[in-house]
Amino acid sequence: MLCSQLVMVQKVAGSMNYRVSIGRRFGPVAVAVGLVLGGCTPVGADSSAVDGDQRTETETLTTPEPVETESIGMPEIVMPSFTPTPGPLGEFLIGIGLGWDPNESMDEVLAREIQNKWLEQELLAQCLAEHGFAYEPTLANWSIVYGTEFSVPHASRNFAFQYGYGISTSPEFTELRTESDIENPNVAIWSEMSAAEAAEFALAWDDCLDEIWVKMWSAPSGFEELEREILNFDIAMSNDPRMVALNQEWANCMEQYVPGPHHNPLATQHAIWDEWNSSPVQPNQEAFAVFEIETATADWDCRYEIEYEARQEVIFHDLQQQFLDRHRSELEAWGLHAAEVRGLGN
């Protein structure tokens, strides 16, 4: 997994949707994996119609029967029917250490985060030593939120029916957080520094963190063009005629329930977020919630009706294979670089 100050794709716990936001967590290769594996429809995808369903006859799509539960006086339909799979490019990237399984457990997410943090600490100690400072790697003063549990399943129609997208109102939730109670072994060293030494240490600290970030998460020299293509992978996906046709089919369904225009599920969700956040006057919460719930419920029903996620994944896996076929040798070289970097922490 590589990282840069670009896009972070976070899987909303238990949901088919993926949030896209600015961050420093997941980088170029990981972003592509997140988009491809997660089945995330990019904002701004072309919604122009393309005639015909362009799935091939060899593709098999199945939608398990809905799961009914008693909830607010109505039968509940949960969408456990679709679980994203890595696909050919995803499997390749996982194998060479540049990706992760979208279905990994919360314990696996936490273990990976701790492993990355410890590697960062080991590299920090090495870098500071080169600047003439002693430092002991530690996980002291460190915490991470690695998941969220909602009182109502986020992937369920019940969530959409009661809370929409969770923008203007949301159910109770619990953050899955871990915090270190380890004492920092470096405090004694720092307390003995003079003001001048402390200033020099602070400069070295910042320089080292920047160097480590580049080393661990950015594309190595010579791979800039590959990085650009990976970062533009979502554009290629949104422009694929099969994806355009699928989004148009979804948009046509949405028009029956909620006035448009509609481009794709994620764009519609983002438009509601933008309307809620950008208004100079806070929208009327009650009225906004009605609109949000109507839209989210229609979105859920339309995606369920046309098997949106399953069909989207077929398209994404095909594009993954094409990308892998074009860039296998370059990705292998990038994987060797990543392995070498991680070897520095041993």
C-alpha positions as CSV (number, residue, x, y, z in Angstrom):
1,M,0.0,0.0,0.0
2,L,1.4,3.3,-1.0
3,C,0.3,6.8,0.2
4,S,0.3,10.4,-0.8
5,Q,-1.6,13.6,0.0
6,L,-4.3,12.7,-2.4
7,V,-7.5,10.7,-2.1
8,M,-8.6,8.5,0.7
9,V,-11.2,5.9,0.1
10,Q,-12.8,4.8,3.3
11,K,-15.2,1.9,3.4
12,V,-18.2,2.9,5.4
13,A,-18.6,0.1,7.9
14,G,-21.0,-2.5,6.5
15,S,-21.9,-0.4,3.5
16,M,-21.6,-0.7,-0.3
17,N,-20.8,3.0,-0.5
18,Y,-17.3,4.5,-0.2
19,R,-16.5,8.0,1.0
20,V,-13.9,9.9,-0.9
21,S,-12.1,12.6,1.0
22,I,-8.8,14.4,1.2
23,G,-6.2,12.8,3.4
24,R,-2.7,11.3,3.9
25,R,-3.7,7.7,4.6
26,F,-4.1,5.8,1.4
27,G,-2.0,6.5,-1.7
28,P,-1.9,6.1,-5.4
29,V,-1.9,2.3,-5.8
30,A,-4.2,1.9,-2.8
31,V,-6.6,4.5,-4.1
32,A,-6.9,2.6,-7.4
33,V,-7.5,-0.6,-5.4
34,G,-10.0,1.1,-3.2
35,L,-11.9,2.5,-6.2
36,V,-11.7,-0.7,-8.2
37,L,-12.3,-3.2,-5.4
38,G,-14.9,-1.1,-3.6
39,G,-17.0,-0.5,-6.7
40,C,-17.0,3.3,-6.1
41,T,-18.6,5.3,-8.9
42,P,-16.6,8.5,-9.3
43,V,-18.3,11.8,-8.9
44,G,-19.0,13.5,-12.3
45,A,-19.3,10.3,-14.3
46,D,-20.9,10.9,-17.7
47,S,-24.6,10.1,-17.5
48,S,-25.3,10.2,-21.3
49,A,-27.3,7.2,-22.5
50,V,-25.7,4.2,-24.3
51,D,-28.1,1.8,-25.9
52,G,-28.1,-1.8,-24.7
53,D,-26.9,-3.8,-21.8
54,Q,-23.3,-4.5,-22.6
55,R,-22.7,-7.4,-20.2
56,T,-21.3,-10.5,-21.9
57,E,-23.1,-13.8,-21.9
58,T,-20.3,-15.4,-19.9
59,E,-20.8,-13.2,-16.9
60,T,-22.9,-14.6,-14.1
61,L,-24.7,-12.3,-11.7
62,T,-26.6,-13.5,-8.7
63,T,-28.6,-11.6,-6.2
64,P,-29.5,-13.6,-3.0
65,E,-32.9,-13.3,-1.5
66,P,-33.4,-10.3,0.8
67,V,-33.1,-10.9,4.5
68,E,-36.2,-9.8,6.4
69,T,-36.1,-8.5,10.0
70,E,-38.7,-6.8,12.0
71,S,-38.0,-3.1,12.2
72,I,-40.2,0.0,12.6
73,G,-43.3,-1.9,11.6
74,M,-42.0,-2.9,8.1
75,P,-40.1,-5.9,6.7
76,E,-36.4,-4.9,6.6
77,I,-34.2,-5.7,3.6
78,V,-30.5,-5.7,4.3
79,M,-28.0,-5.9,1.4
80,P,-25.7,-8.7,2.5
81,S,-26.1,-9.8,-1.1
82,F,-22.9,-8.2,-2.4
83,T,-19.4,-8.6,-1.1
84,P,-16.7,-6.9,-3.2
85,T,-13.8,-9.1,-4.3
86,P,-10.3,-8.0,-5.1
87,G,-10.3,-8.9,-8.8
88,P,-7.2,-9.6,-10.9
89,L,-5.3,-6.3,-10.3
90,G,-6.3,-6.2,-6.7
91,E,-5.1,-9.8,-6.1
92,F,-1.8,-8.9,-7.9
93,L,-1.3,-5.8,-5.8
94,I,-2.1,-7.6,-2.5
95,G,0.5,-10.2,-3.5
96,I,3.3,-7.7,-3.9
97,G,2.4,-5.7,-0.9
98,L,0.8,-2.7,-2.6
99,G,-2.8,-3.3,-1.8
100,W,-5.2,-4.9,0.7
101,D,-8.3,-7.1,0.7
102,P,-11.5,-5.0,0.9
103,N,-13.1,-7.7,3.0
104,E,-10.4,-7.8,5.7
105,S,-11.7,-7.8,9.3
106,M,-11.4,-4.9,11.7
107,D,-8.7,-6.9,13.5
108,E,-6.8,-7.2,10.3
109,V,-7.2,-3.4,9.6
110,L,-5.9,-2.6,13.1
111,A,-2.9,-5.0,12.7
112,R,-2.0,-3.5,9.4
113,E,-2.1,0.1,10.8
114,I,0.0,-0.9,13.8
115,Q,2.5,-2.6,11.5
116,N,2.8,0.6,9.3
117,K,3.1,2.8,12.4
118,W,5.9,0.6,13.8
119,L,7.8,0.7,10.5
120,E,7.5,4.5,10.5
121,Q,8.9,4.6,14.0
122,E,11.9,2.4,13.0
123,L,12.6,4.6,10.0
124,L,12.3,7.7,12.2
125,A,14.9,6.3,14.6
126,Q,17.3,5.6,11.8
127,C,16.8,9.0,10.2
128,L,17.2,10.9,13.5
129,A,20.4,8.9,14.2
130,E,21.8,10.2,10.9
131,H,21.1,13.7,12.3
132,G,23.0,12.8,15.5
133,F,20.0,12.3,17.8
134,A,19.1,9.2,19.8
135,Y,15.5,8.0,19.5
136,E,13.7,4.8,20.6
137,P,10.9,3.6,18.4
138,T,7.6,3.6,20.3
139,L,3.9,3.4,19.9
140,A,3.4,5.8,22.8
141,N,0.8,8.6,22.5
142,W,-0.8,7.0,19.5
143,S,-4.5,6.2,18.8
144,I,-6.5,5.2,15.8
145,V,-10.1,4.9,14.8
146,Y,-10.3,1.8,12.6
147,G,-14.0,1.4,12.1
148,T,-17.5,2.4,13.0
149,E,-20.4,0.3,14.1
150,F,-24.0,1.7,13.6
151,S,-27.0,0.7,15.7
152,V,-28.8,0.3,12.3
153,P,-26.9,-1.6,9.6
154,H,-25.5,1.1,7.2
155,A,-26.1,-1.1,4.1
156,S,-29.7,-1.7,4.9
157,R,-32.8,-0.1,3.4
158,N,-33.9,0.6,7.0
159,F,-31.0,3.0,7.3
160,A,-31.9,4.8,4.2
161,F,-35.6,4.8,5.2
162,Q,-34.9,6.3,8.6
163,Y,-31.7,8.3,8.2
164,G,-31.1,8.8,4.4
165,Y,-27.4,9.0,3.9
166,G,-26.8,9.9,7.6
167,I,-26.2,13.6,6.7
168,S,-28.9,15.6,8.5
169,T,-29.6,12.9,11.0
170,S,-27.9,9.6,12.0
171,P,-28.4,6.7,14.3
172,E,-26.2,6.0,17.3
173,F,-22.8,4.7,16.5
174,T,-19.7,3.5,18.1
175,E,-16.2,4.3,17.0
176,L,-13.8,1.4,17.1
177,R,-10.7,3.0,18.6
178,T,-7.5,1.8,20.1
179,E,-5.2,4.0,22.2
180,S,-1.7,3.3,23.5
181,D,-1.1,3.5,27.2
182,I,2.6,3.0,26.7
183,E,4.9,5.5,28.3
184,N,7.2,7.3,25.9
185,P,10.8,6.1,26.5
186,N,12.2,9.3,24.8
187,V,10.8,11.8,27.4
188,A,13.9,11.5,29.5
189,I,16.2,12.2,26.5
190,W,14.1,15.3,25.5
191,S,14.0,16.7,29.0
192,E,17.8,16.8,29.1
193,M,18.1,18.8,25.9
194,S,19.1,22.5,25.9
195,A,16.9,25.0,24.1
196,A,19.3,25.0,21.1
197,E,19.4,21.2,21.0
198,A,15.6,21.0,21.2
199,A,15.3,23.4,18.3
200,E,17.7,21.4,16.2
201,F,15.9,18.2,17.1
202,A,12.5,19.7,16.0
203,L,13.9,20.6,12.6
204,A,15.4,17.1,12.2
205,W,12.1,15.6,13.3
206,D,10.2,17.4,10.6
207,D,12.7,16.6,7.9
208,C,12.7,13.0,8.9
209,L,8.9,12.7,8.9
210,D,8.8,14.2,5.4
211,E,11.5,11.9,4.2
212,I,9.7,8.8,5.7
213,W,6.4,9.8,4.1
214,V,8.0,10.0,0.7
215,K,9.9,6.7,1.2
216,M,6.9,4.8,2.5
217,W,4.0,6.2,0.5
218,S,5.0,8.0,-2.7
219,A,5.9,6.7,-6.1
220,P,9.6,6.0,-6.5
221,S,11.5,7.9,-9.2
222,G,10.7,6.7,-12.7
223,F,7.2,5.6,-11.8
224,E,5.5,9.0,-12.0
225,E,3.6,8.2,-15.3
226,L,2.3,4.9,-13.9
227,E,1.2,6.8,-10.8
228,R,-0.7,9.3,-12.9
229,E,-2.4,6.6,-14.8
230,I,-3.4,4.9,-11.5
231,L,-4.7,8.2,-10.1
232,N,-6.8,8.6,-13.3
233,F,-8.1,5.0,-13.1
234,D,-11.5,6.3,-11.8
235,I,-11.9,8.5,-14.9
236,A,-11.3,5.5,-17.2
237,M,-13.9,3.6,-15.2
238,S,-16.5,6.3,-15.3
239,N,-16.0,6.8,-19.1
240,D,-16.3,3.1,-19.9
241,P,-19.4,2.7,-22.1
242,R,-20.6,-0.2,-19.9
243,M,-20.4,2.0,-16.8
244,V,-22.1,4.9,-18.6
245,A,-24.9,2.6,-19.6
246,L,-25.3,1.2,-16.0
247,N,-25.3,4.7,-14.5
248,Q,-28.0,5.8,-17.0
249,E,-30.1,2.8,-16.1
250,W,-29.8,3.8,-12.5
251,A,-30.6,7.4,-13.3
252,N,-33.7,6.4,-15.3
253,C,-34.9,4.5,-12.3
254,M,-34.3,7.4,-9.9
255,E,-36.2,9.8,-12.1
256,Q,-39.4,7.9,-11.3
257,Y,-39.0,8.8,-7.6
258,V,-36.9,11.9,-7.2
259,P,-36.5,14.8,-9.7
260,G,-33.0,14.9,-11.3
261,P,-30.6,15.3,-12.8
262,H,-28.9,12.1,-11.5
263,H,-25.5,11.0,-12.8
264,N,-24.5,8.1,-10.5
265,P,-25.1,7.1,-6.8
266,L,-22.0,8.7,-5.4
267,A,-22.5,12.0,-7.2
268,T,-26.1,12.2,-5.9
269,Q,-24.9,11.5,-2.4
270,H,-22.2,14.1,-2.7
271,A,-24.7,16.7,-4.1
272,I,-26.8,16.3,-0.9
273,W,-23.7,16.6,1.3
274,D,-22.7,19.8,-0.6
275,E,-26.2,21.3,-0.3
276,W,-26.1,20.6,3.5
277,N,-22.6,22.0,4.0
278,S,-22.5,24.9,1.6
279,S,-25.7,26.8,2.4
280,P,-24.9,30.1,4.1
281,V,-28.0,29.5,6.3
282,Q,-28.4,26.0,7.9
283,P,-31.1,24.2,6.0
284,N,-34.3,23.4,7.9
285,Q,-33.3,20.0,9.4
286,E,-36.7,18.5,9.2
287,A,-37.5,19.4,5.6
288,F,-34.0,18.5,4.5
289,A,-34.2,15.1,6.2
290,V,-37.4,14.4,4.3
291,F,-35.7,15.1,1.0
292,E,-32.5,13.2,2.0
293,I,-34.5,10.1,3.1
294,E,-36.6,10.1,-0.1
295,T,-33.5,10.3,-2.2
296,A,-31.5,7.7,-0.3
297,T,-34.4,5.2,-0.2
298,A,-34.9,5.6,-4.0
299,D,-31.2,5.2,-4.5
300,W,-31.2,2.0,-2.5
301,D,-34.2,0.6,-4.3
302,C,-32.8,1.4,-7.7
303,R,-29.4,-0.1,-7.0
304,Y,-31.1,-3.2,-5.6
305,E,-33.5,-3.5,-8.6
306,I,-30.8,-3.3,-11.3
307,E,-28.1,-5.3,-9.4
308,Y,-25.9,-2.2,-9.6
309,E,-23.0,-3.3,-7.4
310,A,-22.6,-6.8,-8.9
311,R,-22.7,-5.4,-12.5
312,Q,-20.3,-2.6,-11.6
313,E,-17.8,-5.1,-10.3
314,V,-17.8,-7.1,-13.5
315,I,-16.9,-4.0,-15.4
316,F,-14.2,-3.0,-12.9
317,H,-12.6,-6.4,-12.9
318,D,-12.4,-6.4,-16.6
319,L,-10.7,-3.0,-16.5
320,Q,-8.3,-4.2,-13.8
321,Q,-7.2,-7.1,-16.0
322,Q,-6.6,-4.7,-18.9
323,F,-4.5,-2.5,-16.7
324,L,-2.6,-5.4,-15.2
325,D,-1.8,-6.8,-18.7
326,R,-0.4,-3.4,-19.7
327,H,1.7,-2.7,-16.6
328,R,2.6,-6.0,-15.0
329,S,6.4,-5.5,-15.2
330,E,6.2,-1.9,-13.9
331,L,4.0,-3.0,-11.0
332,E,6.4,-5.8,-10.2
333,A,9.2,-3.3,-10.0
334,W,7.2,-1.0,-7.8
335,G,6.5,-3.9,-5.5
336,L,10.2,-4.7,-5.2
337,H,10.8,-1.1,-4.3
338,A,8.0,-1.3,-1.6
339,A,9.5,-4.5,-0.2
340,E,12.9,-2.8,0.0
341,V,11.6,0.1,1.9
342,R,9.9,-2.1,4.4
343,G,13.1,-4.0,4.7
344,L,14.7,-0.8,6.0
345,G,12.5,-1.1,9.1
346,N,13.8,-4.6,10.1
